[in-house]
Amino acid sequence: MSEKVIWEGTPSQKLNFFSYLFWLLPILWMGLGLLVSLWKYLQIKTWKIKITNQRIIEEKGIFSKNDK
């Protein structure tokens, strides 16, 4: 039986809402908040999930990819 993709997608950036809210003031004061927010954005943007009829494949990583 061949493996068929049922669903493929990425998580929503809504997961970072509280992180963005927390770093809002440091973003205005210095670049640290901007860097942290960018890093959190990239973490979610590069996270991919694929569900097949045989397994669930999760791929994460900004600089290197890890499959689980």
CHARMM internal coordinates of N, CA and C (Angstrom, degrees):
IC EDIT
DIST 1 N 1 CA 1.4412
DIST 1 CA 1 C 1.5306
ANGL 1 N 1 CA 1 C 108.92
DIST 1 C 2 N 1.3013
ANGL 1 CA 1 C 2 N 118.05
DIHE 1 N 1 CA 1 C 2 N 129.89
DIST 2 N 2 CA 1.4533
ANGL 1 C 2 N 2 CA 121.16
DIHE 1 CA 1 C 2 N 2 CA -177.74
DIST 2 CA 2 C 1.5322
ANGL 2 N 2 CA 2 C 111.22
DIHE 1 C 2 N 2 CA 2 C -83.31
DIST 2 C 3 N 1.3060
ANGL 2 CA 2 C 3 N 113.75
DIHE 2 N 2 CA 2 C 3 N 153.22
DIST 3 N 3 CA 1.4591
ANGL 2 C 3 N 3 CA 119.95
DIHE 2 CA 2 C 3 N 3 CA -179.26
DIST 3 CA 3 C 1.5306
ANGL 3 N 3 CA 3 C 109.45
DIHE 2 C 3 N 3 CA 3 C -82.03
DIST 3 C 4 N 1.3277
ANGL 3 CA 3 C 4 N 116.61
DIHE 3 N 3 CA 3 C 4 N 127.86
DIST 4 N 4 CA 1.4622
ANGL 3 C 4 N 4 CA 121.80
DIHE 3 CA 3 C 4 N 4 CA -179.62
DIST 4 CA 4 C 1.5223
ANGL 4 N 4 CA 4 C 109.85
DIHE 3 C 4 N 4 CA 4 C -118.38
DIST 4 C 5 N 1.3266
ANGL 4 CA 4 C 5 N 115.69
DIHE 4 N 4 CA 4 C 5 N 137.39
DIST 5 N 5 CA 1.4676
ANGL 4 C 5 N 5 CA 121.19
DIHE 4 CA 4 C 5 N 5 CA 178.75
DIST 5 CA 5 C 1.5247
ANGL 5 N 5 CA 5 C 108.75
DIHE 4 C 5 N 5 CA 5 C -77.24
DIST 5 C 6 N 1.3373
ANGL 5 CA 5 C 6 N 115.45
DIHE 5 N 5 CA 5 C 6 N 124.66
DIST 6 N 6 CA 1.4615
ANGL 5 C 6 N 6 CA 121.53
DIHE 5 CA 5 C 6 N 6 CA 177.69
DIST 6 CA 6 C 1.5253
ANGL 6 N 6 CA 6 C 110.05
DIHE 5 C 6 N 6 CA 6 C -92.63
DIST 6 C 7 N 1.3397
ANGL 6 CA 6 C 7 N 116.89
DIHE 6 N 6 CA 6 C 7 N -44.10
DIST 7 N 7 CA 1.4562
ANGL 6 C 7 N 7 CA 121.84
DIHE 6 CA 6 C 7 N 7 CA -179.57
DIST 7 CA 7 C 1.5168
ANGL 7 N 7 CA 7 C 108.90
DIHE 6 C 7 N 7 CA 7 C -149.84
DIST 7 C 8 N 1.3321
ANGL 7 CA 7 C 8 N 116.25
DIHE 7 N 7 CA 7 C 8 N 145.16
DIST 8 N 8 CA 1.4557
ANGL 7 C 8 N 8 CA 121.83
DIHE 7 CA 7 C 8 N 8 CA 177.28
DIST 8 CA 8 C 1.5224
ANGL 8 N 8 CA 8 C 107.89
DIHE 7 C 8 N 8 CA 8 C -144.12
DIST 8 C 9 N 1.3323
ANGL 8 CA 8 C 9 N 117.68
DIHE 8 N 8 CA 8 C 9 N 132.50
DIST 9 N 9 CA 1.4507
ANGL 8 C 9 N 9 CA 119.93
DIHE 8 CA 8 C 9 N 9 CA -179.07
DIST 9 CA 9 C 1.5142
ANGL 9 N 9 CA 9 C 112.80
DIHE 8 C 9 N 9 CA 9 C -176.24
DIST 9 C 10 N 1.3170
ANGL 9 CA 9 C 10 N 114.39
DIHE 9 N 9 CA 9 C 10 N -171.49
DIST 10 N 10 CA 1.4583
ANGL 9 C 10 N 10 CA 121.66
DIHE 9 CA 9 C 10 N 10 CA 179.31
DIST 10 CA 10 C 1.5291
ANGL 10 N 10 CA 10 C 109.02
DIHE 9 C 10 N 10 CA 10 C -129.54
DIST 10 C 11 N 1.3423
ANGL 10 CA 10 C 11 N 117.40
DIHE 10 N 10 CA 10 C 11 N 155.44
DIST 11 N 11 CA 1.4595
ANGL 10 C 11 N 11 CA 120.30
DIHE 10 CA 10 C 11 N 11 CA 176.45
DIST 11 CA 11 C 1.5279
ANGL 11 N 11 CA 11 C 111.39
DIHE 10 C 11 N 11 CA 11 C -66.75
DIST 11 C 12 N 1.2957
ANGL 11 CA 11 C 12 N 116.35
DIHE 11 N 11 CA 11 C 12 N 161.80
DIST 12 N 12 CA 1.4634
ANGL 11 C 12 N 12 CA 122.72
DIHE 11 CA 11 C 12 N 12 CA -179.88
DIST 12 CA 12 C 1.5227
ANGL 12 N 12 CA 12 C 110.74
DIHE 11 C 12 N 12 CA 12 C -81.28
DIST 12 C 13 N 1.3202
ANGL 12 CA 12 C 13 N 116.17
DIHE 12 N 12 CA 12 C 13 N 151.11
DIST 13 N 13 CA 1.4594
ANGL 12 C 13 N 13 CA 121.15
DIHE 12 CA 12 C 13 N 13 CA 174.98
DIST 13 CA 13 C 1.5306
ANGL 13 N 13 CA 13 C 111.22
DIHE 12 C 13 N 13 CA 13 C -69.43
DIST 13 C 14 N 1.3267
ANGL 13 CA 13 C 14 N 117.60
DIHE 13 N 13 CA 13 C 14 N -7.54
DIST 14 N 14 CA 1.4692
ANGL 13 C 14 N 14 CA 120.90
DIHE 13 CA 13 C 14 N 14 CA 176.38
DIST 14 CA 14 C 1.5278
ANGL 14 N 14 CA 14 C 110.89
DIHE 13 C 14 N 14 CA 14 C -60.86
DIST 14 C 15 N 1.3254
ANGL 14 CA 14 C 15 N 116.79
DIHE 14 N 14 CA 14 C 15 N -22.27
DIST 15 N 15 CA 1.4660
ANGL 14 C 15 N 15 CA 120.22
DIHE 14 CA 14 C 15 N 15 CA 177.01
DIST 15 CA 15 C 1.5298
ANGL 15 N 15 CA 15 C 111.33
DIHE 14 C 15 N 15 CA 15 C -62.33
DIST 15 C 16 N 1.3168
ANGL 15 CA 15 C 16 N 117.41
DIHE 15 N 15 CA 15 C 16 N -25.95
DIST 16 N 16 CA 1.4606
ANGL 15 C 16 N 16 CA 122.15
DIHE 15 CA 15 C 16 N 16 CA -178.14
DIST 16 CA 16 C 1.5233
ANGL 16 N 16 CA 16 C 113.55
DIHE 15 C 16 N 16 CA 16 C -93.59
DIST 16 C 17 N 1.3091
ANGL 16 CA 16 C 17 N 119.32
DIHE 16 N 16 CA 16 C 17 N 4.32
DIST 17 N 17 CA 1.4683
ANGL 16 C 17 N 17 CA 121.44
DIHE 16 CA 16 C 17 N 17 CA -174.09
DIST 17 CA 17 C 1.5235
ANGL 17 N 17 CA 17 C 112.30
DIHE 16 C 17 N 17 CA 17 C -54.58
DIST 17 C 18 N 1.3191
ANGL 17 CA 17 C 18 N 118.24
DIHE 17 N 17 CA 17 C 18 N -49.57
DIST 18 N 18 CA 1.4606
ANGL 17 C 18 N 18 CA 120.58
DIHE 17 CA 17 C 18 N 18 CA -177.17
DIST 18 CA 18 C 1.5269
ANGL 18 N 18 CA 18 C 111.43
DIHE 17 C 18 N 18 CA 18 C -70.43
DIST 18 C 19 N 1.3168
ANGL 18 CA 18 C 19 N 117.05
DIHE 18 N 18 CA 18 C 19 N -31.50
DIST 19 N 19 CA 1.4564
ANGL 18 C 19 N 19 CA 120.00
DIHE 18 CA 18 C 19 N 19 CA 175.14
DIST 19 CA 19 C 1.5244
ANGL 19 N 19 CA 19 C 110.45
DIHE 18 C 19 N 19 CA 19 C -65.29
DIST 19 C 20 N 1.3233
ANGL 19 CA 19 C 20 N 116.89
DIHE 19 N 19 CA 19 C 20 N -45.00
DIST 20 N 20 CA 1.4620
ANGL 19 C 20 N 20 CA 120.69
DIHE 19 CA 19 C 20 N 20 CA 177.72
DIST 20 CA 20 C 1.5262
ANGL 20 N 20 CA 20 C 110.41
DIHE 19 C 20 N 20 CA 20 C -62.87
DIST 20 C 21 N 1.3189
ANGL 20 CA 20 C 21 N 117.13
DIHE 20 N 20 CA 20 C 21 N -41.50
DIST 21 N 21 CA 1.4582
ANGL 20 C 21 N 21 CA 121.50
DIHE 20 CA 20 C 21 N 21 CA 179.49
DIST 21 CA 21 C 1.5265
ANGL 21 N 21 CA 21 C 110.95
DIHE 20 C 21 N 21 CA 21 C -63.14
DIST 21 C 22 N 1.3327
ANGL 21 CA 21 C 22 N 116.63
DIHE 21 N 21 CA 21 C 22 N -42.44
DIST 22 N 22 CA 1.4642
ANGL 21 C 22 N 22 CA 122.16
DIHE 21 CA 21 C 22 N 22 CA 179.89
DIST 22 CA 22 C 1.5314
ANGL 22 N 22 CA 22 C 111.27
DIHE 21 C 22 N 22 CA 22 C -63.70
DIST 22 C 23 N 1.3328
ANGL 22 CA 22 C 23 N 116.98
DIHE 22 N 22 CA 22 C 23 N -39.81
DIST 23 N 23 CA 1.4612
ANGL 22 C 23 N 23 CA 121.24
DIHE 22 CA 22 C 23 N 23 CA -175.81
DIST 23 CA 23 C 1.5236
ANGL 23 N 23 CA 23 C 113.26
DIHE 22 C 23 N 23 CA 23 C -89.85
DIST 23 C 24 N 1.3204
ANGL 23 CA 23 C 24 N 118.92
DIHE 23 N 23 CA 23 C 24 N 6.24
DIST 24 N 24 CA 1.4641
ANGL 23 C 24 N 24 CA 121.78
DIHE 23 CA 23 C 24 N 24 CA -177.79
DIST 24 CA 24 C 1.5373
ANGL 24 N 24 CA 24 C 112.36
DIHE 23 C 24 N 24 CA 24 C -60.59
DIST 24 C 25 N 1.3292
ANGL 24 CA 24 C 25 N 118.04
DIHE 24 N 24 CA 24 C 25 N -48.87
DIST 25 N 25 CA 1.4673
ANGL 24 C 25 N 25 CA 120.25
DIHE 24 CA 24 C 25 N 25 CA -179.93
DIST 25 CA 25 C 1.5299
ANGL 25 N 25 CA 25 C 112.69
DIHE 24 C 25 N 25 CA 25 C -67.94
DIST 25 C 26 N 1.3262
ANGL 25 CA 25 C 26 N 120.04
DIHE 25 N 25 CA 25 C 26 N -45.84
DIST 26 N 26 CA 1.4702
ANGL 25 C 26 N 26 CA 118.26
DIHE 25 CA 25 C 26 N 26 CA 176.43
DIST 26 CA 26 C 1.5362
ANGL 26 N 26 CA 26 C 112.95
DIHE 25 C 26 N 26 CA 26 C -61.19
DIST 26 C 27 N 1.3362
ANGL 26 CA 26 C 27 N 117.42
DIHE 26 N 26 CA 26 C 27 N -27.43
DIST 27 N 27 CA 1.4664
ANGL 26 C 27 N 27 CA 119.59
DIHE 26 CA 26 C 27 N 27 CA 176.16
DIST 27 CA 27 C 1.5209
ANGL 27 N 27 CA 27 C 109.07
DIHE 26 C 27 N 27 CA 27 C -62.44
DIST 27 C 28 N 1.3282
ANGL 27 CA 27 C 28 N 116.03
DIHE 27 N 27 CA 27 C 28 N -40.56
DIST 28 N 28 CA 1.4580
ANGL 27 C 28 N 28 CA 119.49
DIHE 27 CA 27 C 28 N 28 CA -179.27
DIST 28 CA 28 C 1.5289
ANGL 28 N 28 CA 28 C 111.80
DIHE 27 C 28 N 28 CA 28 C -72.95
DIST 28 C 29 N 1.3279
ANGL 28 CA 28 C 29 N 118.50
DIHE 28 N 28 CA 28 C 29 N -31.00
DIST 29 N 29 CA 1.4550
ANGL 28 C 29 N 29 CA 121.61
DIHE 28 CA 28 C 29 N 29 CA -176.46
DIST 29 CA 29 C 1.5207
ANGL 29 N 29 CA 29 C 113.18
DIHE 28 C 29 N 29 CA 29 C -84.80
DIST 29 C 30 N 1.3187
ANGL 29 CA 29 C 30 N 116.40
DIHE 29 N 29 CA 29 C 30 N -41.62
DIST 30 N 30 CA 1.4689
ANGL 29 C 30 N 30 CA 119.67
DIHE 29 CA 29 C 30 N 30 CA -176.69
DIST 30 CA 30 C 1.5141
ANGL 30 N 30 CA 30 C 109.57
DIHE 29 C 30 N 30 CA 30 C -153.76
DIST 30 C 31 N 1.2868
ANGL 30 CA 30 C 31 N 117.54
DIHE 30 N 30 CA 30 C 31 N 171.73
DIST 31 N 31 CA 1.4560
ANGL 30 C 31 N 31 CA 122.59
DIHE 30 CA 30 C 31 N 31 CA -175.32
DIST 31 CA 31 C 1.5190
ANGL 31 N 31 CA 31 C 114.84
DIHE 30 C 31 N 31 CA 31 C -75.81
DIST 31 C 32 N 1.3307
ANGL 31 CA 31 C 32 N 118.85
DIHE 31 N 31 CA 31 C 32 N -10.55
DIST 32 N 32 CA 1.4650
ANGL 31 C 32 N 32 CA 120.91
DIHE 31 CA 31 C 32 N 32 CA -177.55
DIST 32 CA 32 C 1.5176
ANGL 32 N 32 CA 32 C 112.02
DIHE 31 C 32 N 32 CA 32 C -59.21
DIST 32 C 33 N 1.3129
ANGL 32 CA 32 C 33 N 116.76
DIHE 32 N 32 CA 32 C 33 N -46.11
DIST 33 N 33 CA 1.4622
ANGL 32 C 33 N 33 CA 120.80
DIHE 32 CA 32 C 33 N 33 CA 179.77
DIST 33 CA 33 C 1.5170
ANGL 33 N 33 CA 33 C 111.62
DIHE 32 C 33 N 33 CA 33 C -61.64
DIST 33 C 34 N 1.3176
ANGL 33 CA 33 C 34 N 116.79
DIHE 33 N 33 CA 33 C 34 N -37.78
DIST 34 N 34 CA 1.4631
ANGL 33 C 34 N 34 CA 121.28
DIHE 33 CA 33 C 34 N 34 CA 178.09
DIST 34 CA 34 C 1.5191
ANGL 34 N 34 CA 34 C 110.96
DIHE 33 C 34 N 34 CA 34 C -64.48
DIST 34 C 35 N 1.3337
ANGL 34 CA 34 C 35 N 116.75
DIHE 34 N 34 CA 34 C 35 N -42.05
DIST 35 N 35 CA 1.4646
ANGL 34 C 35 N 35 CA 120.53
DIHE 34 CA 34 C 35 N 35 CA 178.98
DIST 35 CA 35 C 1.5235
ANGL 35 N 35 CA 35 C 111.73
DIHE 34 C 35 N 35 CA 35 C -65.22
DIST 35 C 36 N 1.3248
ANGL 35 CA 35 C 36 N 117.10
DIHE 35 N 35 CA 35 C 36 N -42.93
DIST 36 N 36 CA 1.4626
ANGL 35 C 36 N 36 CA 120.98
DIHE 35 CA 35 C 36 N 36 CA 179.20
DIST 36 CA 36 C 1.5233
ANGL 36 N 36 CA 36 C 110.32
DIHE 35 C 36 N 36 CA 36 C -64.51
DIST 36 C 37 N 1.3209
ANGL 36 CA 36 C 37 N 117.22
DIHE 36 N 36 CA 36 C 37 N -43.51
DIST 37 N 37 CA 1.4636
ANGL 36 C 37 N 37 CA 120.81
DIHE 36 CA 36 C 37 N 37 CA 179.48
DIST 37 CA 37 C 1.5248
ANGL 37 N 37 CA 37 C 111.10
DIHE 36 C 37 N 37 CA 37 C -63.96
DIST 37 C 38 N 1.3202
ANGL 37 CA 37 C 38 N 117.15
DIHE 37 N 37 CA 37 C 38 N -40.29
DIST 38 N 38 CA 1.4671
ANGL 37 C 38 N 38 CA 121.17
DIHE 37 CA 37 C 38 N 38 CA 177.34
DIST 38 CA 38 C 1.5279
ANGL 38 N 38 CA 38 C 110.80
DIHE 37 C 38 N 38 CA 38 C -62.84
DIST 38 C 39 N 1.3329
ANGL 38 CA 38 C 39 N 115.96
DIHE 38 N 38 CA 38 C 39 N -42.94
DIST 39 N 39 CA 1.4648
ANGL 38 C 39 N 39 CA 120.49
DIHE 38 CA 38 C 39 N 39 CA 178.94
DIST 39 CA 39 C 1.5334
ANGL 39 N 39 CA 39 C 111.01
DIHE 38 C 39 N 39 CA 39 C -62.23
DIST 39 C 40 N 1.3435
ANGL 39 CA 39 C 40 N 117.70
DIHE 39 N 39 CA 39 C 40 N -44.27
DIST 40 N 40 CA 1.4693
ANGL 39 C 40 N 40 CA 121.47
DIHE 39 CA 39 C 40 N 40 CA 178.83
DIST 40 CA 40 C 1.5303
ANGL 40 N 40 CA 40 C 110.37
DIHE 39 C 40 N 40 CA 40 C -63.61
DIST 40 C 41 N 1.3310
ANGL 40 CA 40 C 41 N 116.95
DIHE 40 N 40 CA 40 C 41 N -40.16
DIST 41 N 41 CA 1.4630
ANGL 40 C 41 N 41 CA 121.36
DIHE 40 CA 40 C 41 N 41 CA 177.93
DIST 41 CA 41 C 1.5351
ANGL 41 N 41 CA 41 C 110.44
DIHE 40 C 41 N 41 CA 41 C -60.58
DIST 41 C 42 N 1.3274
ANGL 41 CA 41 C 42 N 116.79
DIHE 41 N 41 CA 41 C 42 N -46.26
DIST 42 N 42 CA 1.4623
ANGL 41 C 42 N 42 CA 120.74
DIHE 41 CA 41 C 42 N 42 CA -178.96
DIST 42 CA 42 C 1.5308
ANGL 42 N 42 CA 42 C 112.27
DIHE 41 C 42 N 42 CA 42 C -66.51
DIST 42 C 43 N 1.3383
ANGL 42 CA 42 C 43 N 116.91
DIHE 42 N 42 CA 42 C 43 N -33.98
DIST 43 N 43 CA 1.4606
ANGL 42 C 43 N 43 CA 120.10
DIHE 42 CA 42 C 43 N 43 CA 177.51
DIST 43 CA 43 C 1.5263
ANGL 43 N 43 CA 43 C 110.95
DIHE 42 C 43 N 43 CA 43 C -59.64
DIST 43 C 44 N 1.3172
ANGL 43 CA 43 C 44 N 117.33
DIHE 43 N 43 CA 43 C 44 N -44.95
DIST 44 N 44 CA 1.4612
ANGL 43 C 44 N 44 CA 121.24
DIHE 43 CA 43 C 44 N 44 CA -179.65
DIST 44 CA 44 C 1.5265
ANGL 44 N 44 CA 44 C 110.53
DIHE 43 C 44 N 44 CA 44 C -74.03
DIST 44 C 45 N 1.3201
ANGL 44 CA 44 C 45 N 117.43
DIHE 44 N 44 CA 44 C 45 N -39.70
DIST 45 N 45 CA 1.4605
ANGL 44 C 45 N 45 CA 121.81
DIHE 44 CA 44 C 45 N 45 CA -177.13
DIST 45 CA 45 C 1.5291
ANGL 45 N 45 CA 45 C 111.75
DIHE 44 C 45 N 45 CA 45 C -63.71
DIST 45 C 46 N 1.3306
ANGL 45 CA 45 C 46 N 118.37
DIHE 45 N 45 CA 45 C 46 N -33.28
DIST 46 N 46 CA 1.4637
ANGL 45 C 46 N 46 CA 121.58
DIHE 45 CA 45 C 46 N 46 CA -178.10
DIST 46 CA 46 C 1.5233
ANGL 46 N 46 CA 46 C 113.15
DIHE 45 C 46 N 46 CA 46 C -93.93
DIST 46 C 47 N 1.3204
ANGL 46 CA 46 C 47 N 118.65
DIHE 46 N 46 CA 46 C 47 N 3.44
DIST 47 N 47 CA 1.4666
ANGL 46 C 47 N 47 CA 123.57
DIHE 46 CA 46 C 47 N 47 CA 179.89
DIST 47 CA 47 C 1.5221
ANGL 47 N 47 CA 47 C 107.92
DIHE 46 C 47 N 47 CA 47 C -88.97
DIST 47 C 48 N 1.3219
ANGL 47 CA 47 C 48 N 116.79
DIHE 47 N 47 CA 47 C 48 N 119.26
DIST 48 N 48 CA 1.4624
ANGL 47 C 48 N 48 CA 121.58
DIHE 47 CA 47 C 48 N 48 CA -179.09
DIST 48 CA 48 C 1.5274
ANGL 48 N 48 CA 48 C 109.84
DIHE 47 C 48 N 48 CA 48 C -123.28
DIST 48 C 49 N 1.3159
ANGL 48 CA 48 C 49 N 115.20
DIHE 48 N 48 CA 48 C 49 N 139.74
DIST 49 N 49 CA 1.4608
ANGL 48 C 49 N 49 CA 121.83
DIHE 48 CA 48 C 49 N 49 CA 179.64
DIST 49 CA 49 C 1.5163
ANGL 49 N 49 CA 49 C 108.57
DIHE 48 C 49 N 49 CA 49 C -125.94
DIST 49 C 50 N 1.3256
ANGL 49 CA 49 C 50 N 115.49
DIHE 49 N 49 CA 49 C 50 N 133.73
DIST 50 N 50 CA 1.4597
ANGL 49 C 50 N 50 CA 120.65
DIHE 49 CA 49 C 50 N 50 CA 178.09
DIST 50 CA 50 C 1.5280
ANGL 50 N 50 CA 50 C 107.94
DIHE 49 C 50 N 50 CA 50 C -131.57
DIST 50 C 51 N 1.3250
ANGL 50 CA 50 C 51 N 115.72
DIHE 50 N 50 CA 50 C 51 N 127.75
DIST 51 N 51 CA 1.4618
ANGL 50 C 51 N 51 CA 121.42
DIHE 50 CA 50 C 51 N 51 CA 178.80
DIST 51 CA 51 C 1.5186
ANGL 51 N 51 CA 51 C 107.75
DIHE 50 C 51 N 51 CA 51 C -111.63
DIST 51 C 52 N 1.3262
ANGL 51 CA 51 C 52 N 115.75
DIHE 51 N 51 CA 51 C 52 N 123.75
DIST 52 N 52 CA 1.4588
ANGL 51 C 52 N 52 CA 120.97
DIHE 51 CA 51 C 52 N 52 CA 177.38
DIST 52 CA 52 C 1.5253
ANGL 52 N 52 CA 52 C 108.71
DIHE 51 C 52 N 52 CA 52 C -115.74
DIST 52 C 53 N 1.3101
ANGL 52 CA 52 C 53 N 115.97
DIHE 52 N 52 CA 52 C 53 N 178.07
DIST 53 N 53 CA 1.4627
ANGL 52 C 53 N 53 CA 118.81
DIHE 52 CA 52 C 53 N 53 CA 179.23
DIST 53 CA 53 C 1.5302
ANGL 53 N 53 CA 53 C 112.42
DIHE 52 C 53 N 53 CA 53 C -74.08
DIST 53 C 54 N 1.3526
ANGL 53 CA 53 C 54 N 117.61
DIHE 53 N 53 CA 53 C 54 N -6.65
DIST 54 N 54 CA 1.4594
ANGL 53 C 54 N 54 CA 120.41
DIHE 53 CA 53 C 54 N 54 CA -179.18
DIST 54 CA 54 C 1.5269
ANGL 54 N 54 CA 54 C 114.42
DIHE 53 C 54 N 54 CA 54 C -118.61
DIST 54 C 55 N 1.3377
ANGL 54 CA 54 C 55 N 117.64
DIHE 54 N 54 CA 54 C 55 N -23.63
DIST 55 N 55 CA 1.4628
ANGL 54 C 55 N 55 CA 119.26
DIHE 54 CA 54 C 55 N 55 CA -176.11
DIST 55 CA 55 C 1.5247
ANGL 55 N 55 CA 55 C 111.35
DIHE 54 C 55 N 55 CA 55 C -160.40
DIST 55 C 56 N 1.3328
ANGL 55 CA 55 C 56 N 114.92
DIHE 55 N 55 CA 55 C 56 N 170.38
DIST 56 N 56 CA 1.4648
ANGL 55 C 56 N 56 CA 123.25
DIHE 55 CA 55 C 56 N 56 CA 174.26
DIST 56 CA 56 C 1.5227
ANGL 56 N 56 CA 56 C 106.48
DIHE 55 C 56 N 56 CA 56 C -114.35
DIST 56 C 57 N 1.3244
ANGL 56 CA 56 C 57 N 116.56
DIHE 56 N 56 CA 56 C 57 N 125.85
DIST 57 N 57 CA 1.4580
ANGL 56 C 57 N 57 CA 122.33
DIHE 56 CA 56 C 57 N 57 CA -177.68
DIST 57 CA 57 C 1.5208
ANGL 57 N 57 CA 57 C 107.85
DIHE 56 C 57 N 57 CA 57 C -113.79
DIST 57 C 58 N 1.3402
ANGL 57 CA 57 C 58 N 115.68
DIHE 57 N 57 CA 57 C 58 N 125.34
DIST 58 N 58 CA 1.4569
ANGL 57 C 58 N 58 CA 121.68
DIHE 57 CA 57 C 58 N 58 CA 179.45
DIST 58 CA 58 C 1.5236
ANGL 58 N 58 CA 58 C 107.83
DIHE 57 C 58 N 58 CA 58 C -120.09
DIST 58 C 59 N 1.3298
ANGL 58 CA 58 C 59 N 116.96
DIHE 58 N 58 CA 58 C 59 N 126.13
DIST 59 N 59 CA 1.4575
ANGL 58 C 59 N 59 CA 121.92
DIHE 58 CA 58 C 59 N 59 CA -179.24
DIST 59 CA 59 C 1.5258
ANGL 59 N 59 CA 59 C 108.37
DIHE 58 C 59 N 59 CA 59 C -120.76
DIST 59 C 60 N 1.3286
ANGL 59 CA 59 C 60 N 115.87
DIHE 59 N 59 CA 59 C 60 N 123.26
DIST 60 N 60 CA 1.4674
ANGL 59 C 60 N 60 CA 121.67
DIHE 59 CA 59 C 60 N 60 CA -178.96
DIST 60 CA 60 C 1.5181
ANGL 60 N 60 CA 60 C 109.25
DIHE 59 C 60 N 60 CA 60 C -131.22
DIST 60 C 61 N 1.3067
ANGL 60 CA 60 C 61 N 115.84
DIHE 60 N 60 CA 60 C 61 N 154.48
DIST 61 N 61 CA 1.4518
ANGL 60 C 61 N 61 CA 120.20
DIHE 60 CA 60 C 61 N 61 CA 172.11
DIST 61 CA 61 C 1.5111
ANGL 61 N 61 CA 61 C 113.19
DIHE 60 C 61 N 61 CA 61 C 138.57
DIST 61 C 62 N 1.3275
ANGL 61 CA 61 C 62 N 115.42
DIHE 61 N 61 CA 61 C 62 N 138.26
DIST 62 N 62 CA 1.4582
ANGL 61 C 62 N 62 CA 120.78
DIHE 61 CA 61 C 62 N 62 CA 177.69
DIST 62 CA 62 C 1.5236
ANGL 62 N 62 CA 62 C 109.52
DIHE 61 C 62 N 62 CA 62 C -95.81
DIST 62 C 63 N 1.3218
ANGL 62 CA 62 C 63 N 117.58
DIHE 62 N 62 CA 62 C 63 N -51.93
DIST 63 N 63 CA 1.4539
ANGL 62 C 63 N 63 CA 121.44
DIHE 62 CA 62 C 63 N 63 CA -179.86
DIST 63 CA 63 C 1.5231
ANGL 63 N 63 CA 63 C 112.60
DIHE 62 C 63 N 63 CA 63 C -91.41
DIST 63 C 64 N 1.3146
ANGL 63 CA 63 C 64 N 116.57
DIHE 63 N 63 CA 63 C 64 N -32.09
DIST 64 N 64 CA 1.4585
ANGL 63 C 64 N 64 CA 121.24
DIHE 63 CA 63 C 64 N 64 CA 176.23
DIST 64 CA 64 C 1.5280
ANGL 64 N 64 CA 64 C 108.26
DIHE 63 C 64 N 64 CA 64 C -140.95
DIST 64 C 65 N 1.3058
ANGL 64 CA 64 C 65 N 116.46
DIHE 64 N 64 CA 64 C 65 N 151.83
DIST 65 N 65 CA 1.4570
ANGL 64 C 65 N 65 CA 121.23
DIHE 64 CA 64 C 65 N 65 CA -175.67
DIST 65 CA 65 C 1.5239
ANGL 65 N 65 CA 65 C 110.71
DIHE 64 C 65 N 65 CA 65 C -98.07
DIST 65 C 66 N 1.3262
ANGL 65 CA 65 C 66 N 115.04
DIHE 65 N 65 CA 65 C 66 N 138.66
DIST 66 N 66 CA 1.4549
ANGL 65 C 66 N 66 CA 122.15
DIHE 65 CA 65 C 66 N 66 CA 174.44
DIST 66 CA 66 C 1.5282
ANGL 66 N 66 CA 66 C 108.26
DIHE 65 C 66 N 66 CA 66 C -120.34
DIST 66 C 67 N 1.3223
ANGL 66 CA 66 C 67 N 117.22
DIHE 66 N 66 CA 66 C 67 N 123.95
DIST 67 N 67 CA 1.4609
ANGL 66 C 67 N 67 CA 121.68
DIHE 66 CA 66 C 67 N 67 CA 175.95
DIST 67 CA 67 C 1.5159
ANGL 67 N 67 CA 67 C 108.79
DIHE 66 C 67 N 67 CA 67 C -98.54
DIST 67 C 68 N 1.3234
ANGL 67 CA 67 C 68 N 116.09
DIHE 67 N 67 CA 67 C 68 N 138.17
DIST 68 N 68 CA 1.4634
ANGL 67 C 68 N 68 CA 120.92
DIHE 67 CA 67 C 68 N 68 CA 176.68
DIST 68 CA 68 C 1.4997
ANGL 68 N 68 CA 68 C 108.57
DIHE 67 C 68 N 68 CA 68 C -126.19
END
COOR INIT
IC SEED 1 N 1 CA 1 C
IC BUILD
